[in-house]
Amino acid sequence: MQIEVKQLSKSFDRTSVVSDVHFSIRKGQLIGLLGPSGGGKTTILRLLAGLETPSSGEIYFDGQRVDRLPPQDRGIGFVFQNYALFKHMTVSENIEFGLRVQKKSRAEAAARVQELLELIGLQELAKRYPHQLSGGQRQRVAFARALAPAPQLLLLDEPFSAIDAKVRKELRDWLRDMITQLGVTSIFVTHDQEEAMAVADEIIVFNRGRIEQQGTPWEIFRHPATPFVASFIGDTNAIEDLSLLEHLVSLDRIEAGSKVLVRPESIEIDRQQELAATGAALLGVVRNVQFRGSYWQVELQVGSQQLLAQRPLEQEPLRPGDQVSVILHRAHLFAGTENIILENSKREHRLNEHSLKEHSLKEHSFA
């Protein structure tokens, strides 16, 4: 199902929750609605489902306007944050519920339930009740129940929030594989950026009821459209001390009101003798070092500026008090509505970007 939303707005008691939102989604995509709490994500989901009525705007499914249709006529499956399984029904009965509403024959319903039990891998638990299942198992049953009537659109409201971290990662990988296999257009709400980046084909970033940016995870990470997106997706350093950029970029390029942000993974640090000769290095002092699982997070003091940087585990550990050389490899300069990506051309990148792919967007040079 292809989705198109035009100038959609929603207010509650004169308080605007969604304001002039418009976006389109291609058939079969898995889309993440990402943003802080209160950003309007769940309201968008409920408007698509027909559980809320728009204050203004239009919603189209495959070219047909649906914002005036009741929920049961929209061909939607909805997975709620708290599963919303029927406690008095078994796993099979929960999955079968939507088929009963559709008045499917007993044989058709039984075959569809069996098919979905195999899909979610819970055939042996068909006769158990929700309280006899783990959180991950209950969520799989909720997915199966939503999929039973063969919806054209699957909506998921923070589907992994009530599950512990290890199971959550396994379940989101399973969900992505399942959606790819079924080819059903799906939209999920999350405030977890890692989750959105790992699962979604595209992400729509919301803030205060408006869309800040829509794009692939890579596009949004690499080329954030606004300072909000840059600060919300991943960690960033706001450069207050512009003297850090003095030998890299003419300060007259930075207009009044501009913001300069640098990501920790765009900062290279090493012992002074390693980088000082490049002519592109600053001098800094290590204030703190924290182990973050796949890298060291290093807190630095460079002049009057505090910075967070990342250092690969395979490199020699640094300690508080160490004097280091610091290279800023990339920065985002936000001037008005323009985002200029600045590259340090004085030294070839040594950052390890094995988990990232280069994007073919024109980039500007510091030099």
FIRO-750194 format. One record per residue: x, y, z of N, C-alpha, C in turn. Coordinates in steps of 0.02 Angstrom, whole numbers, plus 32768, in hexadecimal, padded with zeros to 4 digits. Example, Ala and Ser with C-alpha at 12.3 -4.5 7.8 and 13.67 -1.06 7.14 Angstrom:
BEGIN
R   n.east   n.north   n.up   ca.east   ca.north   ca.up   c.east   c.north   c.up
R     8294      7EE4   8186      8267       7F1F    8186     8294      7F5B   8186
R     8282      7F90   8162      82AC       7FCB    8165     8285      8002   818A
# end
This chain:
BEGIN
R   n.east   n.north   n.up   ca.east   ca.north   ca.up   c.east   c.north   c.up
R     802A      7FC5   8000      8000       8000    8000     802C      803F   8000
R     801D      806E   7FD4      8040       80AE    7FD3     801A      80E1   7FFD
R     803F      8106   8025      8020       8136    8054     8033      817D   803F
R     8002      81A9   8041      8010       81F0    8035     7FE8      8219   8068
R     800B      8244   808A      7FED       8270    80BD     7FF8      82B8   80A7
R     7FC2      82E0   80A7      7FC5       8325    808F     7FAD      8355   80C5
R     7FD7      8384   80D8      7FC6       83BB    8105     7F9D      83A3   8142
R     7FB3      836E   8161      7F8E       8350    8198     7F9C      8375   81D9
R     7F66      8387   81FC      7F6D       83A9    823D     7F3B      838C   826E
R     7F4E      838F   82AF      7F22       8377    82E3     7F2E      83A0   8322
R     7EF6      83B9   833F      7EFA       83DF    837D     7ECB      83C0   83B0
R     7EDF      83C4   83EF      7EB6       83AF    8427     7EAC      83EB   8455
R     7E6E      83FF   845F      7E60       8439    848B     7E8B      8475   8478
R     7E8D      8484   8437      7EB1       84BD    841B     7EFD      84B7   8420
R     7F15      847D   8436      7F5D       8470    8437     7F70      8448   83FA
R     7F9C      8463   83D1      7FB1       8441    8394     7FE1      8408   83A5
R     7FD1      83CC   838E      7FFA       8391    839A     801E      837D   8359
R     7FFB      8384   8321      8017       8377    82DF     8007      83B4   82B4
R     8039      83CE   8292      8030       840D    826E     8049      8409   8227
R     801B      840B   81F6      802B       8410    81AF     805F      83DC   8199
R     8050      839E   81A8      807D       8366    8198     806C      834A   8154
R     809F      8340   812B      8094       831F    80EB     80D0      82F1   80DD
R     80C1      82B4   80C6      80F5       8284    80B4     80D5      824E   8088
R     80FF      8228   8066      80E8       81EF    803E     8114      81B2   804D
R     80F6      8177   8048      8119       8138    8057     810A      8108   801E
R     813F      80EA   8004      8136       80BA    7FCD     811F      8076   7FE7
R     80FE      8051   7FBC      80E4       800F    7FCE     811C      7FE1   7FE4
R     8110      7FBE   801B      8140       7F8C    8034     8177      7FA8   8060
R     8179      7FE9   806A      81AE       8006    8094     81A0      7FFB   80DF
R     81D5      7FF8   8105      81D2       7FF7    814E     81EB      803B   8166
R     81BE      8064   8182      81CC       80A9    8192     81CD      80B2   81DE
R     81FF      80D5   81F7      8202       80E5    823E     81F0      812E   824A
R     81C0      813A   8276      81B0       817E    828D     81D8      8189   82CD
R     8208      81B6   82C9      8239       81BF    82FF     8235      8206   831A
R     823A      820C   835C      823C       824E    837A     8232      824A   83C5
R     823B      8281   83E8      8233       8280    8431     81EA      8277   8444
R     81DE      8267   8483      819A       8260    849C     8174      82A1   8492
R     8135      829B   847E      810D       82D6    8473     8118      82F6   842F
R     813D      82D4   8402      814C       82F1    83C1     8115      82E8   838D
R     80E2      82BF   839E      80AA       82B6    836F     80AA      8273   834B
R     80D9      8247   835B      80E1       8208    8336     80A4      81DB   833D
R     8091      81CE   837B      8058       81A0    8387     8017      81BE   836D
R     8010      8200   8370      7FD4       8220    8354     7FD0      8214   8309
R     8008      8218   82E6      8009       8209    829E     7FF2      81C2   8292
R     800B      8193   82BA      7FF7       814D    82B3     7FAC      8144   82BD
R     7F91      8165   82EF      7F49       815F    82FE     7F1F      8181   82C8
R     7F38      81B7   82AA      7F15       81D7    8273     7F13      81A9   8236
R     7F4B      8187   8228      7F4D       8158    81F1     7F1D      811E   81FC
R     7F18      8108   823B      7EEE       80CF    824C     7EA4      80E1   824F
R     7E95      8122   8254      7E4F       8136    825C     7E38      8138   82A4
R     7E67      8133   82D2      7E56       8137    8319     7E50      817F   8331
R     7E69      81AE   8309      7E60       81F6    8314     7E4A      8215   82D3
R     7E25      824C   82D7      7E0D       8270    829C     7E39      82AE   8291
R     7E53      82B9   8255      7E7C       82F4    8249     7E56      8335   8253
R     7E78      8368   826C      7E5B       83AB    826E     7E59      83C8   8228
R     7E8B      83B6   8200      7E8C       83C9    81B9     7EBE      839C   8195
R     7EBB      839B   8153      7EE9       8373    812C     7EC9      8335   810F
R     7EEF      8310   80E8      7ED5       82D6    80C4     7F06      829C   80C9
R     7EEA      825E   80C9      7F11       8221    80CA     7EFA      81F5   808F
R     7F2A      81DD   8068      7F1A       81B3    802E     7F3E      8170   8033
R     7F19      813A   8028      7F35       80F7    8022     7F2C      80E1   7FD9
R     7F63      80D5   7FB7      7F60       80C1    7F70     7F34      80F0   7F48
R     7F3A      8131   7F56      7F15       8162    7F30     7ECE      816F   7F47
R     7EB4      8147   7F76      7E70       8150    7F8E     7E72      8176   7FD0
R     7E49      81A9   7FD5      7E46       81CF    8013     7E23      81A7   8049
R     7E43      81A1   8084      7E29       8175    80B9     7E1D      8199   80FB
R     7E2F      81D9   8100      7E2B       81FA    8142     7DE4      8200   815C
R     7DB2      81F2   8131      7D6C       81F4    8147     7D4F      81AD   8151
R     7D79      817B   8144      7D61       8136    814C     7D6B      811E   8194
R     7D3F      80F1   81AD      7D4A       80D4    81EF     7D85      80A4   81EE
R     7DA3      8096   8228      7DDF       806D    822B     7DD7      8029   8209
R     7D9D      8009   8210      7D94       7FC5    81F5     7D93      7FC3   81A9
R     7D8C      7FFD   8189      7D8A       7FFF    8140     7DCC      8016   8122
R     7E01      801A   8149      7E41       8034    812F     7E74      7FFE   8120
R     7E67      7FBF   8132      7E96       7F8A    8123     7ED6      7F8E   814A
R     7ED0      7F9D   818B      7F0A       7FA9    81B6     7F0F      7F75   81ED
R     7F4D      7F62   81FC      7F5C       7F3B    8238     7F81      7F68   8269
R     7F6F      7F65   82A9      7F8C       7F92    82DC     7FA9      7F68   8315
R     7FE8      7F73   8324      8009       7F53    835D     8015      7F88   8392
R     7FF4      7F7F   83CC      7FF8       7FB1    8401     8036      7FA6   842C
R     8049      7FDB   844F      8084       7FDA    8479     8080      7FA6   84B0
R     8045      7F9B   84CC      803D       7F6C    8504     801F      7F29   84ED
R     8027      7F19   84AD      8011       7EDA    848F     7FC5      7ED7   8486
R     7F9F      7EE8   84BA      7F55       7EE8    84B8     7F39      7EA4   84A4
R     7F59      7E6E   84BC      7F3F       7E2B    84B0     7F04      7E1D   84DE
R     7ED7      7DF3   84C7      7E9D       7DE0    84F0     7EB4      7DAB   8522
R     7EB0      7DBB   8562      7ECB       7D8F    8595     7EA7      7D4D   859A
R     7E67      7D4C   8589      7E3F       7D0F    8590     7E43      7CE3   8552
R     7E6A      7CF7   8520      7E71       7CD1    84E2     7EB6      7CB3   84DD
R     7EBA      7C78   84BF      7EFA       7C59    84B2     7F1E      7C7D   847A
R     7F5D      7C69   846E      7F83       7C86    8436     7F5D      7C7E   83F5
R     7F45      7C42   83E7      7F20       7C36    83A9     7EE1      7C61   83A5
R     7EBE      7C66   83DB      7E7F       7C8C    83DC     7E8C      7CD7   83D3
R     7EC2      7CEF   83F0      7ED4       7D35    83E5     7EE2      7D43   839B
R     7F09      7D18   837C      7F1A       7D21    8335     7EDB      7D1B   830A
R     7EAE      7CF0   831E      7E72       7CE3    82F6     7E3E      7D1B   82FC
R     7E45      7D47   832D      7E10       7D77    833C     7DFC      7DA1   82FE
R     7E2D      7DBE   82DC      7E1D       7DE7    82A2     7DFD      7DC1   826A
R     7E0C      7D81   8265      7DEE       7D57    8231     7DA5      7D4A   8240
R     7D94      7D45   8280      7D4E       7D3E    8293     7D27      7D7C   8280
R     7D45      7DB6   828C      7D25       7DF5    827A     7D18      7DF7   822F
R     7D46      7DDD   8208      7D3E       7DDA    81BF     7D0F      7DA2   81A9
R     7CF8      7D7A   81D9      7CC9       7D43    81CB     7CE8      7D0F   819C
R     7D28      7D01   81A6      7D49       7CCC    8180     7D2E      7C88   8197
R     7D2F      7C58   8169      7D19       7C15    817B     7D49      7BF7   81AE
R     7D31      7BC4   81D2      7D5A       7BA4    8205     7D9A      7B88   81E6
R     7D94      7B6A   81AA      7DCE       7B4B    8189     7E00      7B81   8175
R     7DE7      7BB8   8158      7E13       7BEF    8143     7E38      7C0D   8180
R     7E12      7C17   81B6      7E30       7C35    81F2     7E65      7C07   820F
R     7E57      7BC6   8212      7E87       7B97    822E     7EC7      7B95   8205
R     7EC0      7B97   81C3      7EFB       7B95    8198     7F25      7BD5   81A0
R     7F03      7C0E   81A5      7F26       7C4D    81AD     7F49      7C51   81F0
R     7F2A      7C39   8226      7F48       7C39    8268     7F87      7C0D   8268
R     7F82      7BD3   8248      7FBB       7BA6    8246     7FF5      7BC5   821F
R     7FE4      7BE7   81E8      8017       7C08    81C0     803B      7C3E   81E9
R     8016      7C64   8210      8034       7C99    8238     805A      7C7E   8274
R     8042      7C49   8292      8067       7C29    82C8     80AC      7C12   82B0
R     80AF      7BF8   8273      80EF       7BE3    8257     811B      7C20   8249
R     80FB      7C55   8231      8120       7C92    8221     8142      7CB0   825F
R     811F      7CAF   8297      813B       7CCC    82D5     815F      7C98   82FF
R     815E      7C59   82E9      8184       7C24    830C     8168      7C10   834F
R     8126      7C12   8357      8107       7C01    8398     80D3      7BCA   8391
R     80DF      7B9B   8362      80AE       7B65    8357     80A0      7B3E   8397
R     80D4      7B33   83BF      80CD       7B09    83FA     80AA      7B2C   8434
R     809F      7B6F   842D      8080       7B95    8462     8039      7BAB   8450
R     801C      7B8B   841F      7FDB       7BA1    8405     7FA4      7BA1   8439
R     7FA8      7B74   846A      7F72       7B6E    849B     7F81      7B92   84DD
R     7FB7      7BB5   84DF      7FC8       7BDB    851C     7FA3      7C1D   851D
R     7F9E      7C3A   855A      7F7E       7C7B    8562     7FB5      7CB1   8569
R     7FA4      7CF0   855D      7FD7       7D25    855E     8002      7D26   859D
R     7FE4      7D19   85D8      800B       7D1D    8616     803F      7CE5   861B
R     803A      7CB3   85EF      8069       7C7C    85EF     80A2      7C87   85BD
R     80A5      7CC2   859F      80D8       7CD1    856C     8109      7D06   8585
R     8143      7D06   8568      8174       7D3C    8575     815F      7D7B   8550
R     817F      7DB3   8560      816F       7DF1    853E     817A      7DED   84F3
R     81B2      7DCF   84DF      81C0       7DC7    8498     818E      7D9B   8474
R     8178      7D66   8496      8145       7D39    8479     8102      7D5D   8472
R     80F0      7D83   84A5      80B0       7DA9    84A1     80B2      7DDB   8467
R     80EC      7DFB   845D      80F0       7E2B    8426     80EA      7E09   83E3
R     8106      7DCD   83DC      80FF       7DA8    839D     80B6      7D96   8390
R     8092      7D83   83C5      804B       7D74    83BD     8025      7DB3   83A8
R     8037      7DEC   83C4      8016       7E2A    83B1     8023      7E39   8367
R     8060      7E2D   834F      806E       7E36    8308     8042      7E08   82DE
R     8040      7DC8   82F2      8019       7D97    82CC     7FCF      7DA9   82CA
R     7FB4      7DC0   8303      7F6D       7DD3    8305     7F60      7E0E   82D5
R     7F8E      7E3E   82D3      7F86       7E77    82A7     7F8B      7E63   825D
R     7FB3      7E30   824F      7FBD       7E1A    820A     7F88      7DE9   81F2
R     7F63      7DCB   8220      7F33       7D97    820D     7F02      7DAC   81D7
R     7EE3      7DE7   81DB      7EB3       7DFA    81A7     7ED4      7E11   8166
R     7F15      7E07   815E      7F3B       7E1B    8122     7F35      7E66   8114
R     7F48      7E91   8143      7F43       7ED9    8138     7F74      7EF1   8102
R     7F62      7F29   80E3      7F8F       7F48    80B2     7FC1      7F77   80D4
R     7FB2      7F8A   8112      7FDD       7FB7    8138     7FE1      7F9F   8180
R     801E      7F99   819A      8029       7F83    81DF     8045      7FBE   8206
R     8023      7FD0   823D      8037       8008    8267     804D      7FED   82AB
R     8087      8003   82C4      80A2       7FE9    8302     80B6      8024   832F
R     8098      8027   836A      80A5       805E    8399     80D7      8048   83CE
R     8116      805E   83C5      814E       804B    83F2     814B      8001   8403
R     8150      7FD6   83D2      8144       7F8E    83DC     8176      7F6A   8409
R     81B1      7F88   8414      81E4       7F65    843A     81F2      7F85   847E
R     81CB      7FB7   8492      81DC       7FDE    84CE     81D6      7FB6   850E
R     81AB      7F82   850F      81A0       7F5D    854E     81CA      7F1E   8552
R     81FD      7F18   8527      8225       7EDA    8523     826D      7EEA   8536
R     828E      7EBB   8558      82D3       7EC7    856D     8301      7ECC   8531
R     833C      7EE9   853B      8368       7EFD    8504     837C      7EC4   84D6
R     838F      7E8A   84F1      83A6       7E53    84C7     836D      7E39   849B
R     8333      7E2E   84B9      82FA       7E15    8493     82E3      7E4A   8461
R     82E7      7E8A   8474      82D2       7EC0    8447     82FB      7EBE   8407
R     833D      7EB5   840C      8367       7EB3    83D0     8355      7E77   83A5
R     834B      7E3D   83C4      8338       7E02    839E     82F5      7E0B   837B
R     82C6      7E2A   839F      8283       7E32    8385     8280      7E65   834C
R     82A7      7E9A   8351      82A5       7ECC    831B     82C5      7EB0   82DC
R     82F9      7E85   82E3      8317       7E64    82A8     82E4      7E35   8289
R     82C0      7E11   82B4      828C       7DE3    829C     8255      7E0A   8278
R     8240      7E43   8295      820B       7E6B    8277     821F      7E83   8232
R     825C      7E9C   822B      8273       7EB4    81EA     8272      7E7C   81B6
R     828A      7E42   81C9      828A       7E09    819B     8242      7DF6   8187
R     8215      7DF8   81B9      81D0       7DE5    81AC     81AF      7E17   817D
R     81B9      7E57   8189      819A       7E8A    815E     81B5      7E84   8117
R     81F6      7E79   8111      8214       7E70    80CE     81F6      7E34   80AB
R     81ED      7DFE   80D0      81D0       7DC1    80B3     8188      7DCC   809D
R     8161      7DEF   80C5      811A       7DF9    80B6     810E      7E32   8085
R     813A      7E63   8083      8132       7E9C    8056     80FA      7ECB   8068
R     80E5      7ECB   80A8      80AF       7EF7    80BD     80CC      7F3B   80D3
R     80AF      7F71   80BC      80C4       7FB4    80D1     80BB      7FBA   811C
R     80EF      7FD2   813F      80ED       7FD3    8188     810A      8014   81A2
R     80EB      802E   81D7      8102       806C    81F8     8106      805E   8243
R     8140      806C   8261      8146       8062    82A9     815E      80A2   82CA
R     8145      80AD   8306      8157       80E7    832E     818D      80D3   8360
R     81BF      80FE   8367      81F3       80F1    8399     8213      8133   83AD
R     822E      8136   83EA      8258       816E    83FE     82A1      8158   8403
R     82AE      8118   83F0      82F0       80FA    83F5     8312      8100   83B0
R     8343      812D   83AB      8363       8138    836A     8388      80FB   8351
R     83A8      80D5   837E      83CC       8099    8369     839B      8067   834A
R     8361      8060   8368      832E       8034    834E     8317      8049   8309
R     8309      8089   8300      82F3       80A3    82BF     8329      8099   828B
R     8368      80A7   829C      839F       80A1    826C     83A9      8058   8257
R     839E      802A   8286      83AA       7FE3    8278     8372      7FC3   8250
R     8335      7FDB   8257      82FB       7FB8    823B     82DF      7FD9   81FD
R     82DB      801B   81FB      82B3       803E    81C9     82D5      8044   8185
R     82AC      8040   8150      82C4       8052    810D     82CE      809D   8109
R     829D      80C2   8124      82A1       810A    8128     8289      8120   816D
R     82A1      815A   8182      828E       8176    81C3     826E      81BB   81B7
R     8238      81C8   81DA      821A       820B    81DB     8224      8226   8221
R     824C      825C   8227      825C       8279    8268     822A      82AF   8278
R     8208      82A7   82B2      81D6       82D7    82C8     81F1      8300   8303
R     81DB      833E   8307      81EB       8369    8340     81B3      839C   8347
R     8191      839B   8380      815C       83CA    838F     8126      83CA   8359
R     8114      838F   8343      80DC       8389    8315     80EC      8396   82CC
R     812B      83A3   82BD      813F       83B0    8278     8176      8380   8263
R     817B      8376   8221      81AF       834C    8205     81EF      8375   81FD
R     8225      835C   8219      8266       837D    8211     828A      8362   81D3
R     8283      8320   81C7      82A6       8302    818E     828B      82BD   8181
R     828A      82A9   8141      827A       8265    812D     82B1      824C   8100
R     82C9      820F   810C      82FD       81F2    80E2     8314      81AF   80FD
R     8344      8191   80DB      8360       8152    80F3     8388      815F   8133
R     8393      812B   815B      83BC       8135    8197     8400      8154   8188
R     841F      813E   8151      8460       8159    813F     845C      81A4   812D
R     842A      81B6   8105      8422       81FC    80F1     8418      8229   812E
R     83EE      8212   815C      83DE       823B    8196     841A      8241   81C5
R     8440      820B   81CB      847B       820D    81F6     84B2      8238   81D7
R     84BE      822C   8197      84F6       824D    8175     84E6      8295   8162
R     84A8      82A2   814F      8495       82E4    8136     8456      82FD   8159
R     845A      830A   819A      841F       8323    81BD     8409      8367   81A1
R     83C7      836F   8199      83AE       83AC    8179     83AA      83E7   81A9
R     83A6      83DA   81EA      839E       840F    821B     83CA      8402   8258
R     83D8      8435   8280      83FE       842A    82BD     83DC      83F8   82EC
R     8399      83F8   82ED      8376       83C8    8318     8386      8380   8303
R     8382      8372   82C2      8390       832E    82AA     83D8      831B   82BA
R     8406      8349   82AF      844D       833B    82BD     8459      832B   8306
R     8436      834D   8332      8440       8342    837A     8418      8306   8393
R     83E0      82F6   8372      83B6       82BF    838A     83CF      827B   8371
R     83EA      827A   8334      8404       823C    8317     844E      8237   8327
R     8460      820C   8355      84A5       8206    836A     84B9      823F   8399
R     84F6      823B   83B2      8510       826F    83DE     8530      82A6   83B4
R     852F      82E3   83CD      854F       831A    83AB     8571      8348   83DD
R     85A3      836D   83C4      85C3       83A2    83EA     85B0      83E4   83CA
R     8591      8410   83F1      8583       8454    83D9     85C2      847E   83E4
R     85DF      8498   83AF      861D       84BD    83B4     860E      8505   83C7
R     861C      8515   8405      8613       8559    841E     8652      8584   8414
R     868B      8563   841A      86CB       8586    8412     86E0      8582   83C9
R     86CF      85B5   83A2      86DD       85B3    835A     8727      85B6   834A
R     8751      85C7   837B      8799       85C8    836E     87B3      8582   835D
R     878D      854E   8370      87A1       850A    835D     87A1      8501   8311
R     8779      852A   82EF      8774       8524    82A6     87A0      8556   8281
R     87C5      8580   82A6      87E6       85BA    8287     8818      85A5   8252
R     883D      8570   825E      886F       855C    822C     8853      852C   81F9
R     8811      851F   81FD      87F2       84F1    81CE     87C1      8514   819F
R     87A1      8549   81B6      876F       856B    818D     8770      85B5   819F
R     8766      85DF   816D      8761       8627    817A     8723      8635   81A3
R     872C      8656   81DB      86F3       8660    8208     86BE      868E   81E9
R     86D0      86B4   81B5      869E       86DE    8195     866A      86B6   816F
R     8677      8674   8166      8645       8649    8147     860D      8637   8177
R     8619      8640   81B7      85E8       862E    81EA     85C0      866C   81FB
R     8582      866E   81E4      8557       86A8    81EE     853D      86A9   8235
R     8527      86E4   824A      8508       86EB    828C     84CC      86BD   8291
R     84C6      8699   82C9      848E       866B    82D3     849A      8625   82B7
R     84D3      861B   8295      84E2       85D9    827B     84F5      85A9   82B4
R     84EC      8569   82A7      8500       8536    82D6     8532      8507   82B6
R     8565      84F5   82DB      8597       84C5    82C3     8595      8489   82F1
R     8589      844E   82D4      8585       8410    82FA     85B8      83DE   82E0
R     85D8      83BA   830D      8609       8387    82FB     85F7      8346   831F
R     85F2      830F   82FA      85E3       82CF    831A     8622      82B1   8339
R     861A      828C   8371      8655       826D    8392     867D      8240   8363
R     865B      821C   8335      867F       81EF    8309     86A5      8215   82D2
R     8699      8257   82CD      86BE       8280    829C     86FB      82A1   82BC
R     870B      828E   82F9      8745       82AA    831D     8779      8274   8326
R     87B5      8281   830F      87ED       8252    8317     881B      826C   834D
R     882F      8240   837A      885D       8253    83B1     8895      8221   83B6
R     88CF      8238   83C8      8908       820B    83D1     893E      822F   83F8
R     8972      820B   8409      89AB       822A    842B     89C5      8263   8401
R     89E1      8295   8420      89F3       82D2    83FD     8A23      82C5   83C2
R     8A52      8298   83CC      8A84       828E    8398     8A66      826C   835A
R     8A2D      824B   8362      8A0E       8228    832A     89ED      8257   82F8
R     89CC      828B   8310      89A3       82B5    82E4     89BB      82FD   82DF
R     89E5      8312   830D      89F8       835A    8310     8A17      8372   82D0
R     8A3C      8347   82AC      8A60       835C    8270     8A33      8367   8234
R     89F4      8356   8239      89C8       835C    81FF     89B6      83A4   81EF
R     89BC      83D1   821F      89A9       8416    8214     895F      8421   821B
R     893A      83ED   822A      88F1       83F4    8230     88DA      83E4   8276
R     8909      83DA   82A4      88F7       83C2    82E7     88F3      83FB   8319
R     88C6      83F2   8349      88C0       841D    8383     88DF      83F9   83BF
R     88ED      841D   83F3      8907       83FE    8430     88D0      83FA   8464
R     88CB      83C0   8484      8897       83B6    84B5     88AF      838C   84F0
R     8885      8389   8523      8893       8361    855F     8858      8333   856B
R     8868      82F3   857A      8834       82C2    8589     881A      82CE   85CF
R     87D7      82D5   85D5      87B8       82E0    8616     879A      829F   8632
R     8781      8276   8607      8761       8238    861E     875E      8206   85E5
R     875E      81C6   85F5      8759       8191    85C3     8727      815E   85DC
R     86F7      814B   85B1      86C4       811A    85C3     86C2      80E3   858E
R     86BD      80A5   85A4      86B6       806C    8576     866D      8068   8560
R     8661      8068   851E      861D       8066    8504     860E      8027   84DB
R     8631      7FF1   84EA      8622       7FB2    84C9     8649      7FA7   8489
R     8641      7FD3   8458      8665       7FCC    8418     8698      8003   840D
R     869E      8032   843C      86CE       8068    8436     86D9      8088   847A
R     870E      80B1   847F      8719       80DB    84BA     86F9      811F   84AD
R     86D2      8137   84DC      86B9       817C    84D9     86E9      81A7   8501
R     8705      81D9   84E0      8738       8203    84FF     871E      824A   8506
R     8720      8264   8543      870E       82AA    854F     874E      82D3   854D
R     874C      8308   8524      8787       8330    8518     877B      8379   852C
R     87B2      839B   853D      87B1       83E3    8545     87E1      83FF   8511
R     87C6      8425   84E2      87EF       8446    84AF     87E3      8490   84B5
R     8813      84B4   84D1      8808       84FA    84DF     87CF      8501   8511
R     879E      852B   8501      8764       8533    852C     872B      8503   851A
R     8736      84D8   84E7      8702       84AC    84CD     8708      8466   84E9
R     86D0      844B   8500      86CD       8405    8513     86B3      83DD   84D8
R     86D2      83A3   84CB      86BF       8379    8493     86B8      8331   84A8
R     868A      830E   8489      8686       82C5    848E     86A1      82A7   844E
R     86CD      8276   8454      86E9       8255    8419     86E5      820A   8423
R     86ED      81E6   83EC      86EE       819D    83EF     8733      8184   83DA
R     874B      8151   83FD      878C       8134    83ED     8785      80E8   83E7
R     879D      80CB   83AF      8797       8082    83A6     87B9      805B   83DD
R     879B      8022   83EE      87B6       7FF8    8424     87FB      7FDE   8414
R     880B      7FD4   83D4      884C       7FB7    83C3     8885      7FE9   83CC
R     8875      8028   83D4      88AA       8059    83E0     88BB      805C   842A
R     88F7      8075   8438      890F       8078    847D     88E0      80A1   84A8
R     88CB      8088   84E2      889E       80AD    850D     88BD      80EF   8524
R     8892      8121   852A      88A8       8161    8546     8890      8166   858E
R     88B0      8193   85B3      889F       819B    85FA     8893      81E6   8609
R     886A      81F4   863B      8860       823A    864F     88A2      825C   865D
R     88A9      8298   8643      88E8       82BE    864B     8916      82B9   860F
R     890B      8288   85E3      8936       8281    85A8     892D      82BD   857A
R     8966      82D7   8561      8962       830B    852E     8960      82E9   84EA
R     8932      8301   84BF      8926       82E0    847F     8920      8313   8447
R     892A      82FB   840A      891B       8322    83CF     88D5      8310   83B7
R     88B1      8341   839E      886B       8338    838C     8860      8353   8345
R     8840      832A   831B      882E       8340    82D7     87E3      833D   82D0
R     87C4      8374   82BA      877E       8374    82A8     8779      8365   825E
R     875F      832B   824E      875D       8315    8208     8720      8331   81E2
R     86E9      833A   8205      86AC       834E    81E3     8681      8377   8212
R     865F      83A9   81F8      8631       83D1    8220     85F4      83E1   81F7
R     85BD      83EE   821A      857F       8404    81FB     8575      844E   820C
R     8573      8478   81D8      8567       84BF    81E2     8520      84CF   81CC
R     84F6      84E1   81FC      84B1       84F2    81EE     84AA      853E   81EB
R     849E      8558   81AF      8495       85A0    81A4     8450      85AA   8187
R     8422      85C4   81B0      83DC       85C9    819A     83BF      8584   818F
R     83A5      8577   8153      8389       8535    8143     83BC      8509   811F
R     83F9      8521   8117      842C       84FD    80F1     8459      84D6   8120
R     8467      8498   810E      8497       846E    8132     84D3      8463   8106
R     850C      8482   8117      8549       8479    80F1     8575      8447   8115
R     8587      8412   80F3      85B3       83DF    8111     85FB      83F1   8100
R     8621      83FD   8134      8666       8413    812C     8696      83D9   8138
R     86C3      83D0   810A      86F5       839A    8110     873A      83B9   811B
R     8760      839A   8145      87A5       83AE    8151     87D1      838F   811B
R     87E9      83B7   80ED      8810       839D    80B5     885B      839C   80C3
R     886E      83B3   80FF      88B7       83B6    810E     88D4      8373   8123
R     88A8      8344   812F      88C1       8302    8143     8890      82CD   812B
R     88A9      8297   810F      887F       8261    80F8     885C      8241   8134
R     881D      8230   812A      87F8       8211    8161     881A      81D1   8179
R     881F      81CC   81BB      8835       818D    81D8     87FE      816F   8203
R     87C3      8191   8203      878C       8178    822C     8775      8135   8210
R     8766      8108   823B      874C       80C7    8226     8701      80CD   821C
R     86EA      80CD   81DD      86A3       80D4    81CD     8689      8094   81AE
R     869F      805C   81C8      868C       801C    81A9     8642      8010   81AC
R     861E      8030   81DB      85D6       8025    81E1     85AD      8057   81B9
R     85D1      8087   8197      85AF       80BA    8172     85BE      80B4   8127
R     8591      80CD   80FD      859C       80CE    80B5     859F      8116   809D
R     85CC      8125   806E      85D1       8169    8055     8593      817A   802D
R     857A      81B5   8037      853F       81CD    8013     8555      8202   7FE1
R     8539      8201   7FA5      8550       822C    7F6F     8531      8271   7F71
R     8535      8292   7FA9      851D       82D7    7FB0     855A      8305   7FAD
R     8555      833C   7F8A      858D       836A    7F84     85A2      8384   7FC8
R     85E2      8380   7FD8      85FB       8396    8018     862D      83CE   800E
R     8632      83FC   803D      865E       8436    8038     869D      8428   8061
R     86D2      844C   8051      8712       8442    8073     8720      847A   80A4
R     8740      8467   80DB      8757       8499    810A     8789      84C8   80E9
R     87B4      84A9   80BF      87EE       84CF    80A7     87DC      84FE   806F
# end
